[in-house]
Amino acid sequence: MTTVEEFAQATRAPNQMMITLIVMSAAVMQVLDMTIANVALPHMQGSLGATQDQISWVLTSYIVVSAIATPMTGWLATRLGRTRAFTVAIAGFTVTSIACGLATTLPQMVVFRLLQGAFGAVLTPLCQSILLDAYPRNQIARAMGIFSVGVMVGPILGPILGGYLTEELNWRWCFYINVPIGLAAMLGALIFVPETEKTPGRKLDWLGFMFLSIAIGGFQLVLDRGEQKGWFQSPEILIEAAMSVLGLYMFIVHSMTTKDPFIDVRLFRDRTYVIGVSIVSLIFMVYLGALVLVPQLLQLEMNYPVFTAGLVTSPRGLGMVASFIVIGRMKDRLNPRMLICVGMLINGLSLYLMSRWSLAVEMDQIVWTGVLQGIGMGAIMLPTSTAAFATLSNELRTDGSAFFSLMRNIGGAVGVAVVSSRIVELTQIHHGNLVQFVTPFRHPQMRLPGMTDAMALRILNLDITHQAGMVAYINGFLLLSIVSVVMMPLVFFIRTPRAAQAGTMAPIGD
């Protein structure tokens, strides 16, 4: 071991715990903000004087800018220094959170959410990169396990915390809650997180950034507004889809021909990294799709209160944490490929069991299937993330983390858009199929004494709508279950790492 490596090992250990705490605080704060405001939208709609269609831009604006700005992380880290960029991002995120809480009109809220998304976009990849460097190479699995806990559990805790703050205080506290966390993380970063060397000569590929922004922005707008506008029957969606395809094409051509592309093309020479990113993108599509379906089902079809629905879905986070702990202790005795496959099977099984639910499903069944899904997700995420970064060189970690986060967010957005649109479409289809079996001859006593025919028909239609919606959710769960299992062949293309005796990572397989 060289003198530099000895010094790094000696200085890393004392601050490792503090760095981990600081990084995870910032990561959880950013991830929570993607879901904490969801439950508060009806309250925000009244306060800001917005329609149901307009208030969705509070979420859309944040997601679009987050996706576009994420790949800039590597350039910012080399230009400012990683710790300085990390601190600036936390400060900006905290200030814009205060501004969101103070907003009085919808345009103000959208602008502040755009700025908040821009600062938050670089937080997650910087957190991941800092955490990876805080641990030696033979402890990458431990570092990724800690990081995965925050990233995976955050979206689950968001609706619970958001529902509590909205009911007990005010929807504005969904944003004010970031202030103490942000101040503590910013102060801790200045004290404990070591700075990296700046690379002033590195230039930002503005043309590549513009093409990628057009591609991601158009794609995200198609996903977010497609259902409202009738998908490709709408001229707006056609224009946005054309923008996305053209932007992606120009970005690929430009990246292959320019000297310093916006995203380092060396990332795509690492087969394990590319396959790992693909798996994480697909599994997040399944994960966030289910994460949206279950609360909607509980609230819309089973009349669960918002806070209760959040509590019922939260145990899946416990399943993930338990999975991370067990896998972290047994990682040296388990084949990562087989572990990922088992996780996909468990995740698929949990979603299949959800497809067996009915409107009379018991709460304990909802809880333990959620725990089962959490166990499966933990078994997938930890070894996949570890394998993806184990063969990546240190100089590519920040860029790799940014692209990793970008694809994870895109996968999640696709999952949410697909399942949401399918639920609406399938509900209408199943409603039409069920109605044709309802006739006065098949159901001669459709109303109670004293009830008019119109009242009886309305009640009957409401019941049919609930049943049609339940069938649609069953189909949605079944679709996600199939996707979870179908992606299994990708696992066998991964060159999985294991710790060698000298503390290096050696690939298994070819």
C-alpha positions as CSV (number, residue, x, y, z in Angstrom):
1,M,0.0,0.0,0.0
2,T,1.4,3.4,-1.0
3,T,1.8,6.3,1.4
4,V,-1.2,8.1,-0.1
5,E,-3.4,5.0,0.3
6,E,-2.2,4.6,3.9
7,F,-3.0,8.2,4.7
8,A,-6.5,7.8,3.1
9,Q,-7.2,4.8,5.2
10,A,-6.0,6.5,8.3
11,T,-8.1,9.6,7.8
12,R,-11.2,7.9,6.5
13,A,-12.1,5.9,9.6
14,P,-12.5,8.6,12.3
15,N,-15.0,10.6,10.2
16,Q,-16.7,7.7,8.5
17,M,-19.7,7.6,10.8
18,M,-20.2,11.4,10.7
19,I,-19.9,11.5,6.9
20,T,-22.4,8.7,6.6
21,L,-24.9,10.5,8.9
22,I,-24.5,13.8,7.0
23,V,-24.8,12.2,3.6
24,M,-27.8,10.1,4.5
25,S,-29.6,13.2,6.1
26,A,-29.2,15.1,2.8
27,A,-30.2,12.1,0.7
28,V,-33.3,11.3,2.7
29,M,-34.3,15.0,2.7
30,Q,-34.1,15.1,-1.1
31,V,-35.9,11.8,-1.7
32,L,-38.6,12.6,0.8
33,D,-39.4,15.8,-1.0
34,M,-40.4,13.8,-4.1
35,T,-43.3,12.2,-2.3
36,I,-44.1,14.2,0.8
37,A,-46.1,16.9,-1.1
38,N,-48.3,14.3,-2.9
39,V,-50.8,13.9,-0.1
40,A,-51.0,17.7,0.4
41,L,-52.0,18.5,-3.2
42,P,-55.7,18.9,-2.5
43,H,-54.9,21.4,0.3
44,M,-52.4,23.2,-1.9
45,Q,-55.0,23.4,-4.7
46,G,-57.4,25.4,-2.5
47,S,-54.7,27.7,-1.0
48,L,-53.1,28.5,-4.4
49,G,-56.4,28.8,-6.3
50,A,-55.4,26.1,-8.9
51,T,-57.5,23.6,-10.7
52,Q,-56.8,19.8,-10.5
53,D,-55.0,19.9,-13.8
54,Q,-52.9,22.9,-12.9
55,I,-51.8,21.7,-9.4
56,S,-50.1,18.6,-11.0
57,W,-47.4,21.0,-12.2
58,V,-46.2,21.2,-8.6
59,L,-45.0,17.7,-9.0
60,T,-44.2,17.8,-12.7
61,S,-41.9,20.8,-12.5
62,Y,-39.8,19.2,-9.8
63,I,-39.5,15.9,-11.6
64,V,-38.6,17.4,-15.0
65,V,-35.9,19.7,-13.7
66,S,-34.5,17.0,-11.4
67,A,-34.1,14.6,-14.4
68,I,-32.5,17.3,-16.6
69,A,-30.1,18.6,-14.0
70,T,-28.8,15.3,-12.6
71,P,-26.1,14.7,-15.3
72,M,-24.5,18.1,-14.5
73,T,-23.3,16.7,-11.2
74,G,-20.0,15.5,-12.4
75,W,-19.1,18.9,-14.1
76,L,-20.2,20.9,-11.0
77,A,-18.1,18.6,-8.7
78,T,-14.9,19.1,-10.7
79,R,-15.4,22.8,-11.2
80,L,-16.3,23.7,-7.6
81,G,-14.9,20.7,-5.7
82,R,-17.3,18.0,-4.6
83,T,-17.8,19.1,-1.0
84,R,-18.3,22.7,-2.0
85,A,-20.9,21.6,-4.7
86,F,-22.5,19.4,-2.0
87,T,-22.8,22.3,0.4
88,V,-24.1,24.7,-2.2
89,A,-26.7,22.2,-3.3
90,I,-27.9,21.7,0.3
91,A,-28.1,25.4,0.9
92,G,-30.0,26.0,-2.3
93,F,-32.4,23.2,-1.6
94,T,-33.1,24.5,1.9
95,V,-33.7,28.1,0.8
96,T,-36.0,27.1,-2.1
97,S,-37.9,24.8,0.4
98,I,-38.6,27.9,2.5
99,A,-39.7,29.7,-0.7
100,C,-42.1,26.9,-1.6
101,G,-43.6,27.1,1.9
102,L,-44.1,30.8,1.5
103,A,-45.6,30.7,-2.0
104,T,-49.1,32.3,-2.4
105,T,-49.8,31.7,-6.0
106,L,-49.4,28.7,-8.4
107,P,-46.8,30.5,-10.7
108,Q,-44.7,31.2,-7.6
109,M,-44.9,27.6,-6.4
110,V,-43.9,26.2,-9.9
111,V,-40.9,28.5,-10.1
112,F,-39.7,27.7,-6.6
113,R,-40.2,24.0,-7.3
114,L,-38.2,24.3,-10.5
115,L,-35.3,25.8,-8.5
116,Q,-35.7,23.2,-5.7
117,G,-35.6,20.4,-8.3
118,A,-32.4,21.9,-9.8
119,F,-30.6,22.0,-6.5
120,G,-32.0,18.6,-5.4
121,A,-31.0,16.9,-8.6
122,V,-27.3,16.9,-7.8
123,L,-27.7,15.9,-4.1
124,T,-28.4,12.2,-4.6
125,P,-25.4,11.4,-6.9
126,L,-23.1,13.6,-4.8
127,C,-24.3,11.7,-1.7
128,Q,-23.6,8.4,-3.3
129,S,-20.2,9.4,-4.5
130,I,-19.1,10.8,-1.1
131,L,-20.3,7.7,0.7
132,L,-18.5,5.4,-1.7
133,D,-15.2,7.3,-1.1
134,A,-15.8,7.2,2.7
135,Y,-15.5,3.4,2.7
136,P,-12.7,1.2,1.4
137,R,-13.3,-0.8,-1.8
138,N,-13.9,-4.0,0.0
139,Q,-16.8,-2.4,1.9
140,I,-18.6,-1.1,-1.1
141,A,-21.6,-3.4,-0.3
142,R,-21.9,-1.9,3.1
143,A,-21.8,1.6,1.8
144,M,-24.4,0.9,-0.9
145,G,-26.6,-0.9,1.6
146,I,-26.7,2.2,3.8
147,F,-27.4,4.4,0.8
148,S,-30.1,2.1,-0.5
149,V,-31.9,2.3,2.8
150,G,-32.4,6.1,2.5
151,V,-33.3,6.0,-1.2
152,M,-35.8,3.1,-1.0
153,V,-37.4,3.9,2.4
154,G,-37.7,7.7,1.7
155,P,-40.6,7.4,-0.8
156,I,-42.5,5.3,1.7
157,L,-42.0,7.7,4.7
158,G,-42.9,10.7,2.5
159,P,-46.7,10.1,2.4
160,I,-46.8,9.3,6.1
161,L,-44.9,12.4,7.2
162,G,-46.7,14.6,4.6
163,G,-50.1,13.3,5.8
164,Y,-49.3,13.9,9.4
165,L,-47.9,17.4,8.9
166,T,-50.8,18.4,6.6
167,E,-53.5,17.2,9.1
168,E,-51.8,18.4,12.3
169,L,-50.2,21.7,11.1
170,N,-50.4,22.9,7.5
171,W,-49.3,21.8,4.0
172,R,-46.5,24.4,4.1
173,W,-44.7,22.4,6.8
174,C,-44.1,19.7,4.2
175,F,-41.5,22.1,2.9
176,Y,-40.4,23.8,6.2
177,I,-39.4,20.4,7.6
178,N,-36.4,20.5,5.3
179,V,-34.9,23.6,7.1
180,P,-33.5,22.0,10.2
181,I,-32.3,18.9,8.3
182,G,-30.6,21.1,5.6
183,L,-28.9,23.4,8.1
184,A,-27.5,20.4,10.1
185,A,-26.3,18.6,6.9
186,M,-24.7,21.8,5.5
187,L,-22.8,22.5,8.8
188,G,-21.7,18.9,9.0
189,A,-20.5,18.8,5.4
190,L,-18.3,21.9,6.0
191,I,-16.7,20.3,9.1
192,F,-16.4,16.6,8.3
193,V,-16.5,15.9,4.5
194,P,-13.1,16.2,2.9
195,E,-12.8,18.3,-0.3
196,T,-11.7,16.9,-3.6
197,E,-9.4,18.6,-6.1
198,K,-11.0,20.9,-8.6
199,T,-10.5,20.5,-12.4
200,P,-10.9,24.1,-13.7
201,G,-10.1,23.0,-17.2
202,R,-13.1,20.8,-17.6
203,K,-15.7,22.4,-19.8
204,L,-19.4,21.7,-19.8
205,D,-20.7,20.3,-23.0
206,W,-23.6,22.8,-23.3
207,L,-24.8,21.5,-26.7
208,G,-25.0,17.9,-25.3
209,F,-26.7,19.3,-22.2
210,M,-29.3,21.1,-24.4
211,F,-30.0,18.0,-26.5
212,L,-30.4,15.8,-23.4
213,S,-32.6,18.4,-21.7
214,I,-34.9,18.4,-24.7
215,A,-35.0,14.6,-24.7
216,I,-35.7,14.2,-21.0
217,G,-38.0,17.2,-20.8
218,G,-40.1,16.0,-23.7
219,F,-40.2,12.4,-22.4
220,Q,-41.2,13.5,-18.9
221,L,-43.9,15.8,-20.2
222,V,-45.3,12.9,-22.3
223,L,-45.4,10.8,-19.2
224,D,-46.9,13.4,-16.9
225,R,-49.5,14.9,-19.2
226,G,-50.3,12.0,-21.6
227,E,-53.1,10.6,-19.5
228,Q,-54.8,14.0,-19.2
229,K,-54.5,14.8,-22.9
230,G,-55.4,11.5,-24.3
231,W,-51.9,10.4,-25.2
232,F,-51.1,10.4,-28.9
233,Q,-54.5,11.6,-29.9
234,S,-53.3,15.1,-28.6
235,P,-51.2,17.4,-30.8
236,E,-49.4,18.5,-27.7
237,I,-48.3,15.0,-26.8
238,L,-47.2,14.3,-30.4
239,I,-45.0,17.5,-30.4
240,E,-43.5,16.6,-27.0
241,A,-42.8,13.0,-28.2
242,A,-41.1,14.3,-31.4
243,M,-39.0,16.7,-29.3
244,S,-37.9,13.8,-27.1
245,V,-36.9,11.5,-30.0
246,L,-35.1,14.2,-31.9
247,G,-33.3,15.4,-28.7
248,L,-32.2,11.8,-27.9
249,Y,-31.0,11.2,-31.5
250,M,-29.0,14.4,-31.6
251,F,-27.5,13.8,-28.1
252,I,-26.3,10.3,-29.1
253,V,-24.8,11.6,-32.4
254,H,-23.2,14.6,-30.6
255,S,-21.8,12.4,-27.8
256,M,-20.1,10.0,-30.3
257,T,-18.4,12.8,-32.2
258,T,-17.4,15.4,-29.7
259,K,-14.2,15.4,-27.7
260,D,-15.6,16.1,-24.2
261,P,-19.2,14.8,-24.1
262,F,-21.7,15.8,-21.5
263,I,-21.9,12.2,-20.1
264,D,-18.5,10.5,-20.2
265,V,-18.9,7.7,-22.8
266,R,-16.3,5.6,-20.9
267,L,-19.2,4.7,-18.6
268,F,-20.8,2.6,-21.3
269,R,-17.6,0.5,-21.9
270,D,-18.2,-1.1,-18.5
271,R,-20.6,-3.9,-19.2
272,T,-21.4,-4.5,-15.5
273,Y,-22.2,-0.9,-14.9
274,V,-24.5,-0.7,-18.0
275,I,-26.4,-3.9,-17.0
276,G,-26.6,-2.8,-13.4
277,V,-28.1,0.6,-14.4
278,S,-30.6,-1.2,-16.7
279,I,-31.7,-3.5,-13.9
280,V,-32.1,-0.7,-11.4
281,S,-34.1,1.3,-13.9
282,L,-36.4,-1.5,-14.6
283,I,-36.8,-2.5,-11.0
284,F,-37.5,1.1,-10.0
285,M,-40.2,1.1,-12.6
286,V,-41.8,-1.9,-10.9
287,Y,-41.2,-0.5,-7.4
288,L,-42.6,3.0,-7.8
289,G,-45.4,1.6,-9.9
290,A,-46.5,-0.5,-7.0
291,L,-45.8,2.3,-4.6
292,V,-48.3,4.4,-6.4
293,L,-50.9,1.7,-6.9
294,V,-51.3,0.5,-3.3
295,P,-52.1,3.8,-1.6
296,Q,-54.5,4.7,-4.5
297,L,-56.3,1.4,-4.1
298,L,-56.6,1.8,-0.3
299,Q,-57.9,5.4,-0.5
300,L,-60.0,5.4,-3.6
301,E,-61.5,1.9,-3.6
302,M,-61.4,0.9,0.1
303,N,-61.9,4.4,1.7
304,Y,-58.8,4.3,3.9
305,P,-57.9,7.7,5.4
306,V,-54.7,9.2,3.9
307,F,-52.6,8.8,7.1
308,T,-53.9,5.2,7.6
309,A,-53.0,4.3,4.0
310,G,-49.5,5.6,4.6
311,L,-49.1,3.5,7.8
312,V,-50.3,0.4,6.1
313,T,-47.9,0.7,3.2
314,S,-44.9,1.7,5.4
315,P,-43.9,-1.9,6.6
316,R,-42.4,-2.7,3.3
317,G,-39.6,-0.3,4.4
318,L,-39.0,-2.6,7.3
319,G,-38.7,-5.5,4.9
320,M,-36.1,-3.7,3.0
321,V,-34.1,-2.7,6.0
322,A,-34.2,-6.3,7.3
323,S,-33.1,-7.6,3.9
324,F,-30.2,-5.1,3.8
325,I,-29.0,-6.2,7.2
326,V,-29.1,-9.9,6.5
327,I,-27.5,-9.5,3.1
328,G,-24.8,-7.2,4.4
329,R,-23.8,-9.8,7.0
330,M,-23.9,-12.7,4.5
331,K,-22.6,-11.1,1.4
332,D,-19.3,-13.0,1.3
333,R,-21.2,-16.4,1.4
334,L,-23.8,-15.6,-1.2
335,N,-23.6,-15.5,-5.0
336,P,-24.8,-12.0,-6.0
337,R,-26.3,-13.2,-9.2
338,M,-28.5,-15.8,-7.5
339,L,-29.3,-13.3,-4.8
340,I,-30.6,-10.8,-7.4
341,C,-32.7,-13.6,-9.1
342,V,-34.2,-14.6,-5.7
343,G,-35.1,-11.0,-5.0
344,M,-36.8,-10.7,-8.4
345,L,-38.8,-13.9,-7.7
346,I,-39.8,-12.7,-4.2
347,N,-40.8,-9.3,-5.7
348,G,-42.8,-11.0,-8.4
349,L,-44.4,-13.3,-5.9
350,S,-45.5,-10.4,-3.7
351,L,-47.0,-8.6,-6.6
352,Y,-48.8,-11.8,-7.8
353,L,-50.3,-12.1,-4.3
354,M,-51.5,-8.5,-4.5
355,S,-53.2,-9.4,-7.7
356,R,-55.3,-11.9,-5.7
357,W,-56.7,-9.2,-3.5
358,S,-60.4,-8.2,-3.4
359,L,-62.2,-5.2,-1.9
360,A,-62.6,-7.2,1.3
361,V,-58.9,-7.9,1.7
362,E,-57.8,-7.8,5.3
363,M,-55.3,-5.2,6.5
364,D,-52.8,-7.9,7.7
365,Q,-52.6,-9.3,4.2
366,I,-51.8,-5.9,2.8
367,V,-49.0,-5.4,5.5
368,W,-47.2,-8.8,5.1
369,T,-47.3,-8.7,1.2
370,G,-45.7,-5.3,1.5
371,V,-43.0,-6.6,3.8
372,L,-42.4,-9.5,1.3
373,Q,-42.0,-7.0,-1.5
374,G,-39.6,-5.0,0.7
375,I,-37.4,-8.1,1.3
376,G,-37.3,-8.8,-2.5
377,M,-36.4,-5.2,-3.3
378,G,-33.6,-5.2,-0.8
379,A,-32.2,-8.4,-2.2
380,I,-32.2,-6.8,-5.7
381,M,-30.9,-3.3,-5.0
382,L,-28.0,-4.0,-2.7
383,P,-26.0,-6.5,-4.9
384,T,-27.0,-4.7,-8.1
385,S,-25.7,-1.3,-6.9
386,T,-22.6,-2.9,-5.5
387,A,-21.8,-4.7,-8.7
388,A,-22.5,-1.7,-10.9
389,F,-19.9,0.5,-9.1
390,A,-17.4,-2.2,-8.1
391,T,-15.7,-2.2,-11.5
392,L,-16.0,1.5,-12.1
393,S,-12.8,3.6,-11.7
394,N,-12.7,6.3,-9.0
395,E,-12.6,9.1,-11.5
396,L,-15.9,8.0,-13.1
397,R,-17.8,7.5,-9.8
398,T,-19.4,11.0,-9.7
399,D,-20.5,10.8,-13.4
400,G,-21.5,7.2,-12.8
401,S,-23.6,8.1,-9.8
402,A,-25.3,11.0,-11.7
403,F,-26.2,8.7,-14.7
404,F,-27.3,6.0,-12.2
405,S,-29.7,8.4,-10.5
406,L,-30.9,9.8,-13.8
407,M,-31.9,6.3,-15.1
408,R,-33.4,5.3,-11.8
409,N,-35.6,8.4,-11.9
410,I,-36.6,7.8,-15.5
411,G,-37.5,4.2,-14.7
412,G,-39.6,5.3,-11.8
413,A,-41.4,7.9,-13.9
414,V,-42.2,5.4,-16.6
415,G,-43.6,3.0,-14.0
416,V,-45.8,5.6,-12.4
417,A,-47.1,6.8,-15.8
418,V,-47.7,3.4,-17.2
419,V,-49.6,2.0,-14.2
420,S,-51.6,5.2,-13.7
421,S,-52.8,5.3,-17.3
422,R,-53.5,1.5,-17.4
423,I,-55.7,1.8,-14.2
424,V,-57.8,4.6,-15.8
425,E,-58.1,2.7,-19.1
426,L,-58.8,-0.7,-17.6
427,T,-61.4,0.7,-15.1
428,Q,-63.4,2.0,-18.0
429,I,-63.1,-1.2,-20.0
430,H,-64.1,-3.4,-17.0
431,H,-67.0,-1.1,-16.1
432,G,-68.4,-1.5,-19.6
433,N,-68.0,-5.3,-19.4
434,L,-69.7,-5.5,-16.0
435,V,-72.6,-3.2,-16.9
436,Q,-73.8,-5.3,-19.7
437,F,-74.7,-8.1,-17.2
438,V,-76.9,-5.8,-15.2
439,T,-80.6,-5.9,-16.3
440,P,-83.9,-5.6,-14.5
441,F,-84.6,-9.3,-15.4
442,R,-81.3,-10.5,-13.8
443,H,-81.7,-8.2,-10.8
444,P,-85.4,-7.6,-10.1
445,Q,-84.8,-6.2,-6.6
446,M,-82.1,-3.6,-7.0
447,R,-83.4,-1.1,-4.5
448,L,-84.5,-0.9,-0.9
449,P,-88.0,0.1,0.2
450,G,-88.4,3.9,-0.1
451,M,-85.6,4.3,-2.6
452,T,-86.3,5.7,-6.1
453,D,-85.1,3.9,-9.2
454,A,-82.6,6.8,-9.9
455,M,-81.1,6.4,-6.4
456,A,-80.8,2.7,-6.8
457,L,-79.1,3.0,-10.2
458,R,-76.6,5.5,-8.8
459,I,-75.7,3.2,-5.9
460,L,-75.5,0.2,-8.3
461,N,-73.3,2.1,-10.7
462,L,-71.0,3.2,-7.8
463,D,-70.6,-0.4,-6.7
464,I,-69.9,-1.5,-10.3
465,T,-67.3,1.2,-10.6
466,H,-65.5,0.0,-7.4
467,Q,-65.5,-3.6,-8.7
468,A,-64.2,-2.5,-12.1
469,G,-61.5,-0.4,-10.4
470,M,-60.5,-3.4,-8.2
471,V,-60.1,-5.6,-11.3
472,A,-58.0,-2.9,-13.0
473,Y,-55.7,-2.8,-10.0
474,I,-55.4,-6.6,-10.1
475,N,-54.3,-6.3,-13.7
476,G,-51.8,-3.6,-12.8
477,F,-50.2,-5.8,-10.1
478,L,-50.1,-8.8,-12.4
479,L,-48.4,-6.7,-15.1
480,L,-45.7,-5.5,-12.6
481,S,-45.3,-9.1,-11.4
482,I,-44.6,-10.3,-14.9
483,V,-42.1,-7.5,-15.6
484,S,-40.2,-8.3,-12.3
485,V,-39.7,-11.9,-13.4
486,V,-39.1,-11.3,-17.1
487,M,-36.0,-9.1,-16.4
488,M,-34.1,-12.0,-14.7
489,P,-32.0,-13.0,-17.8
490,L,-30.2,-9.6,-17.5
491,V,-28.6,-10.8,-14.2
492,F,-26.4,-13.4,-15.9
493,F,-24.6,-10.7,-18.0
494,I,-23.2,-9.1,-14.8
495,R,-19.6,-9.6,-13.8
496,T,-20.3,-9.7,-10.1
497,P,-17.6,-8.5,-7.6
498,R,-16.2,-10.2,-4.6
499,A,-13.7,-9.0,-2.0
500,A,-10.2,-10.3,-2.6
501,Q,-7.7,-10.8,0.2
502,A,-5.8,-7.6,-0.5
503,G,-9.0,-5.5,-0.3
504,T,-9.5,-5.2,-4.0
505,M,-12.5,-6.2,-6.0
506,A,-12.2,-9.1,-8.4
507,P,-14.8,-10.0,-11.0
508,I,-16.6,-13.3,-11.0
509,G,-17.3,-14.7,-14.3
510,D,-16.7,-13.1,-17.7
